[in-house]
Amino acid sequence: MFSVKSIYKYGNSDIRLSCVQQFEGITKFTPFSAKFVTAGKEIYYTGRKKTEVTGNMYLLGNAAAEAPIIIDSYTPVKGICIDLDTELIDEVASYHFNHDAKGLIIKGKETYNKYNTANTNLGLAFNRLQPLLNLSFTKTEELFYMLAECMLKDRIDIYSQINSINALKEETKLRLYNFINDSRNYIDTHFLEDITLQLLAEEAKISSYHFIRLFKKTFGLSPYQYILKKRLSFADELLKEGSSVTETAYLTGFADIASFSKSYKKQYGVAPTLRLKQISNF
Protein backbone atom coordinates (compact mmCIF):
# COMPACT_ATOMS: atom_id res chain seq x y z
CA MET A 1 0.00 0.00 0.00
CA PHE A 2 1.32 3.43 -0.97
CA SER A 3 -0.83 6.54 -0.88
CA VAL A 4 0.14 10.22 -0.66
CA LYS A 5 -2.63 12.75 -1.14
CA SER A 6 -2.56 16.52 -1.05
CA ILE A 7 -5.60 17.69 0.89
CA TYR A 8 -5.01 21.44 0.80
CA LYS A 9 -2.74 23.73 -1.18
CA TYR A 10 -2.32 27.49 -0.84
CA GLY A 11 0.22 28.87 -3.27
CA ASN A 12 3.32 26.76 -2.80
CA SER A 13 2.26 25.67 0.70
CA ASP A 14 0.81 22.19 1.00
CA ILE A 15 -0.66 19.70 3.49
CA ARG A 16 -0.44 16.02 2.49
CA LEU A 17 -1.72 12.80 4.02
CA SER A 18 0.29 9.61 3.58
CA CYS A 19 -0.63 5.98 4.16
CA VAL A 20 2.22 3.56 3.42
CA GLN A 21 3.13 -0.01 4.35
CA GLN A 22 6.40 -0.44 2.47
CA PHE A 23 8.69 2.20 1.02
CA GLU A 24 12.41 2.76 0.65
CA GLY A 25 13.55 5.95 -1.02
CA ILE A 26 14.18 9.65 -0.57
CA THR A 27 12.05 12.33 1.04
CA LYS A 28 12.59 16.07 0.65
CA PHE A 29 12.81 18.62 3.44
CA THR A 30 12.60 22.40 3.24
CA PRO A 31 13.68 24.89 5.92
CA PHE A 32 10.02 25.18 6.92
CA SER A 33 8.56 21.70 6.59
CA ALA A 34 7.23 19.31 9.23
CA LYS A 35 6.62 15.58 8.88
CA PHE A 36 4.28 14.05 11.47
CA VAL A 37 3.65 10.36 12.11
CA THR A 38 0.15 9.60 13.39
CA ALA A 39 0.33 5.78 13.33
CA GLY A 40 3.19 3.32 12.94
CA LYS A 41 6.89 4.15 12.51
CA GLU A 42 9.08 5.83 9.90
CA ILE A 43 12.88 5.57 9.89
CA TYR A 44 15.05 8.37 8.52
CA TYR A 45 18.79 8.43 7.96
CA THR A 46 21.24 11.34 7.88
CA GLY A 47 24.78 10.11 7.47
CA ARG A 48 25.25 7.58 10.27
CA LYS A 49 22.34 8.95 12.29
CA LYS A 50 19.17 6.86 12.41
CA THR A 51 15.98 8.60 13.52
CA GLU A 52 12.79 6.69 14.34
CA VAL A 53 9.58 8.70 14.24
CA THR A 54 6.45 7.29 15.86
CA GLY A 55 3.08 8.68 16.93
CA ASN A 56 3.15 12.05 18.71
CA MET A 57 6.59 12.79 17.24
CA TYR A 58 7.57 14.79 14.16
CA LEU A 59 10.54 16.04 12.21
CA LEU A 60 11.10 19.75 11.64
CA GLY A 61 13.16 20.59 8.57
CA ASN A 62 16.29 22.70 8.93
CA ALA A 63 17.35 23.03 5.31
CA ALA A 64 16.40 22.32 1.72
CA ALA A 65 17.77 18.79 1.63
CA GLU A 66 16.91 15.16 1.00
CA ALA A 67 17.01 12.25 3.45
CA PRO A 68 16.67 8.47 2.97
CA ILE A 69 13.54 6.96 4.52
CA ILE A 70 12.42 3.37 5.14
CA ILE A 71 8.88 2.22 5.95
CA ASP A 72 8.28 -1.49 6.45
CA SER A 73 5.15 -2.40 8.38
CA TYR A 74 2.40 -5.00 8.50
CA THR A 75 -0.10 -2.24 9.21
CA PRO A 76 -0.31 1.10 7.37
CA VAL A 77 2.01 3.83 8.59
CA LYS A 78 0.09 7.10 8.52
CA GLY A 79 1.59 10.55 8.37
CA ILE A 80 0.87 14.19 7.65
CA CYS A 81 3.36 16.47 5.90
CA ILE A 82 3.21 20.24 6.10
CA ASP A 83 5.31 22.35 3.73
CA LEU A 84 5.13 26.12 4.14
CA ASP A 85 6.18 28.43 1.32
CA THR A 86 9.13 30.73 2.01
CA GLU A 87 7.17 33.82 0.88
CA LEU A 88 4.38 33.07 3.36
CA ILE A 89 6.95 32.49 6.13
CA ASP A 90 8.68 35.78 5.25
CA GLU A 91 5.36 37.65 5.38
CA VAL A 92 4.46 36.29 8.82
CA ALA A 93 8.01 36.72 10.17
CA SER A 94 8.28 40.37 9.16
CA TYR A 95 4.75 41.37 10.19
CA HIS A 96 4.12 39.32 13.32
CA PHE A 97 7.64 38.89 14.71
CA ASN A 98 9.55 41.78 13.13
CA HIS A 99 12.14 39.20 12.20
CA ASP A 100 13.95 38.00 9.09
CA ALA A 101 12.87 34.40 8.40
CA LYS A 102 16.26 33.56 6.86
CA GLY A 103 17.85 34.27 10.23
CA LEU A 104 15.70 31.54 11.78
CA ILE A 105 17.00 28.74 9.55
CA ILE A 106 19.15 26.54 11.77
CA LYS A 107 22.61 26.34 10.29
CA GLY A 108 24.41 23.06 10.73
CA LYS A 109 24.77 19.53 9.44
CA GLU A 110 21.36 18.34 10.64
CA THR A 111 18.71 18.13 7.90
CA TYR A 112 16.00 17.96 10.57
CA ASN A 113 15.37 17.70 14.30
CA LYS A 114 12.83 15.49 16.05
CA TYR A 115 10.28 16.89 18.50
CA ASN A 116 7.42 15.68 20.66
CA THR A 117 4.11 17.32 19.70
CA ALA A 118 3.51 18.06 23.41
CA ASN A 119 6.64 20.24 23.59
CA THR A 120 6.12 22.76 20.78
CA ASN A 121 3.60 25.34 19.57
CA LEU A 122 3.38 23.61 16.17
CA GLY A 123 2.90 20.23 17.84
CA LEU A 124 0.08 21.46 20.07
CA ALA A 125 -1.62 23.13 17.08
CA PHE A 126 -1.25 19.92 15.10
CA ASN A 127 -2.83 17.85 17.89
CA ARG A 128 -5.89 20.10 17.78
CA LEU A 129 -5.97 20.12 14.00
CA GLN A 130 -5.30 16.43 13.29
CA PRO A 131 -8.86 15.10 13.89
CA LEU A 132 -10.17 17.57 11.29
CA LEU A 133 -7.71 16.72 8.54
CA ASN A 134 -9.28 13.36 7.75
CA LEU A 135 -12.67 15.02 7.34
CA SER A 136 -14.01 17.56 4.89
CA PHE A 137 -12.78 20.46 7.00
CA THR A 138 -13.37 24.05 5.97
CA LYS A 139 -10.39 25.12 3.88
CA THR A 140 -9.13 28.60 4.55
CA GLU A 141 -5.77 30.27 3.98
CA GLU A 142 -5.82 31.32 7.65
CA LEU A 143 -4.79 27.76 8.48
CA PHE A 144 -1.42 28.19 6.79
CA TYR A 145 -0.80 31.53 8.49
CA MET A 146 -1.59 29.95 11.87
CA LEU A 147 0.84 27.08 11.17
CA ALA A 148 3.49 29.59 10.06
CA GLU A 149 3.09 31.56 13.31
CA CYS A 150 3.48 28.38 15.37
CA MET A 151 6.53 27.23 13.40
CA LEU A 152 8.22 30.62 13.74
CA LYS A 153 7.49 30.78 17.49
CA ASP A 154 9.20 27.41 17.83
CA ARG A 155 12.17 28.56 15.75
CA ILE A 156 12.62 31.56 18.04
CA ASP A 157 12.43 29.29 21.11
CA ILE A 158 14.95 26.88 19.56
CA TYR A 159 17.37 29.71 18.81
CA SER A 160 17.02 30.96 22.37
CA GLN A 161 17.80 27.47 23.68
CA ILE A 162 20.80 27.10 21.38
CA ASN A 163 22.16 30.52 22.37
CA SER A 164 21.79 29.67 26.07
CA ILE A 165 24.51 27.06 25.65
CA ASN A 166 27.94 28.35 26.67
CA ALA A 167 30.27 27.45 23.83
CA LEU A 168 32.57 29.57 21.70
CA LYS A 169 31.87 27.84 18.39
CA GLU A 170 28.41 27.84 16.81
CA GLU A 171 29.04 24.30 15.61
CA THR A 172 29.63 23.14 19.21
CA LYS A 173 26.41 24.84 20.38
CA LEU A 174 24.41 23.08 17.68
CA ARG A 175 26.01 19.70 18.45
CA LEU A 176 25.26 20.00 22.16
CA TYR A 177 21.71 21.22 21.51
CA ASN A 178 21.06 18.24 19.23
CA PHE A 179 22.31 15.82 21.90
CA ILE A 180 20.23 17.49 24.62
CA ASN A 181 17.14 17.57 22.40
CA ASP A 182 17.63 13.89 21.52
CA SER A 183 17.92 13.06 25.21
CA ARG A 184 14.63 14.84 25.91
CA ASN A 185 12.99 12.82 23.13
CA TYR A 186 14.39 9.64 24.73
CA ILE A 187 12.94 10.64 28.11
CA ASP A 188 9.56 11.39 26.48
CA THR A 189 9.44 7.78 25.26
CA HIS A 190 11.03 6.03 28.27
CA PHE A 191 10.05 8.17 31.27
CA LEU A 192 8.40 5.20 33.03
CA GLU A 193 11.64 3.23 32.87
CA ASP A 194 14.74 3.49 35.05
CA ILE A 195 16.65 6.03 32.95
CA THR A 196 20.40 6.23 33.55
CA LEU A 197 21.51 9.83 33.19
CA GLN A 198 25.10 8.66 32.94
CA LEU A 199 24.22 6.77 29.78
CA LEU A 200 22.60 9.87 28.25
CA ALA A 201 25.61 11.99 29.21
CA GLU A 202 28.05 9.50 27.71
CA GLU A 203 26.08 9.58 24.46
CA ALA A 204 26.65 13.34 24.36
CA LYS A 205 30.32 12.81 25.30
CA ILE A 206 30.03 15.07 28.35
CA SER A 207 30.11 14.49 32.11
CA SER A 208 26.91 13.73 34.04
CA TYR A 209 27.25 17.04 35.89
CA HIS A 210 27.65 18.98 32.63
CA PHE A 211 24.68 17.10 31.13
CA ILE A 212 22.40 17.96 34.06
CA ARG A 213 23.38 21.65 33.98
CA LEU A 214 23.05 21.83 30.20
CA PHE A 215 19.63 20.14 30.20
CA LYS A 216 18.31 22.50 32.89
CA LYS A 217 19.66 25.61 31.17
CA THR A 218 18.16 24.53 27.84
CA PHE A 219 14.71 23.38 28.99
CA GLY A 220 14.26 25.07 32.37
CA LEU A 221 14.08 21.79 34.32
CA SER A 222 16.69 19.31 35.45
CA PRO A 223 16.42 15.81 33.89
CA TYR A 224 14.97 14.50 37.18
CA GLN A 225 12.40 17.30 37.34
CA TYR A 226 11.47 16.69 33.71
CA ILE A 227 11.02 12.93 34.26
CA LEU A 228 8.95 13.63 37.38
CA LYS A 229 6.73 16.07 35.47
CA LYS A 230 6.16 13.49 32.71
CA ARG A 231 5.25 10.79 35.26
CA LEU A 232 2.85 13.07 37.13
CA SER A 233 1.18 14.13 33.87
CA PHE A 234 0.71 10.46 33.00
CA ALA A 235 -0.58 9.81 36.53
CA ASP A 236 -3.17 12.56 36.11
CA GLU A 237 -4.38 10.91 32.89
CA LEU A 238 -4.65 7.54 34.67
CA LEU A 239 -6.70 9.07 37.48
CA LYS A 240 -9.03 10.68 34.94
CA GLU A 241 -9.53 7.23 33.43
CA GLY A 242 -10.55 5.82 36.82
CA SER A 243 -7.30 4.22 38.01
CA SER A 244 -6.97 3.95 41.80
CA VAL A 245 -4.33 5.94 43.67
CA THR A 246 -2.47 2.74 44.58
CA GLU A 247 -2.46 1.44 41.01
CA THR A 248 -1.48 4.85 39.61
CA ALA A 249 1.46 5.16 42.02
CA TYR A 250 2.67 1.71 40.99
CA LEU A 251 2.24 2.28 37.24
CA THR A 252 4.11 5.59 37.33
CA GLY A 253 7.14 4.20 39.15
CA PHE A 254 6.81 5.77 42.60
CA ALA A 255 8.29 3.90 45.57
CA ASP A 256 5.11 4.22 47.65
CA ILE A 257 1.74 5.96 47.84
CA ALA A 258 3.04 8.62 50.24
CA SER A 259 5.79 9.84 47.90
CA PHE A 260 3.38 9.79 44.96
CA SER A 261 0.71 11.76 46.85
CA LYS A 262 3.24 14.34 48.00
CA SER A 263 4.64 14.87 44.49
CA TYR A 264 1.18 14.94 42.88
CA LYS A 265 -0.15 17.53 45.36
CA LYS A 266 2.92 19.70 44.85
CA GLN A 267 2.38 19.62 41.08
CA TYR A 268 -1.41 19.98 40.91
CA GLY A 269 -2.30 21.59 44.26
CA VAL A 270 -4.63 18.79 45.28
CA ALA A 271 -4.13 15.28 46.71
CA PRO A 272 -4.76 12.40 44.26
CA THR A 273 -7.50 10.98 46.52
CA LEU A 274 -9.36 14.30 46.35
CA ARG A 275 -8.70 14.45 42.60
CA LEU A 276 -10.45 11.07 42.21
CA LYS A 277 -13.45 12.35 44.18
CA GLN A 278 -13.65 15.44 41.97
CA ILE A 279 -13.59 13.25 38.86
CA SER A 280 -16.29 10.88 40.17
CA ASN A 281 -18.53 13.82 41.16
CA PHE A 282 -18.10 15.37 37.72
Protein Blocks (a to p, Z undefined) as FASTA:
>chain_A
ZZdddfbdehjbccdddddfbdcddddddfbbcdddfedjddddehjbccdddehiacdd
fbdcddddddddfbdcddddddddfklmmmmmmmmnopafklmpccdjbfbdcddfklpm
klmmmmmmmmmmmpccdddfklmmmmmmmmmmmmmmmmmmmmmpgcfblklmmmmmmmmm
mmmmmmmmmmmpccdfklmmmmnopafklmmmmmmmmnopafklmmmmmmmmmmmmmmmn
opafklmmmmnopablklmmmmmmmmnopafklmmmmmmmZZ
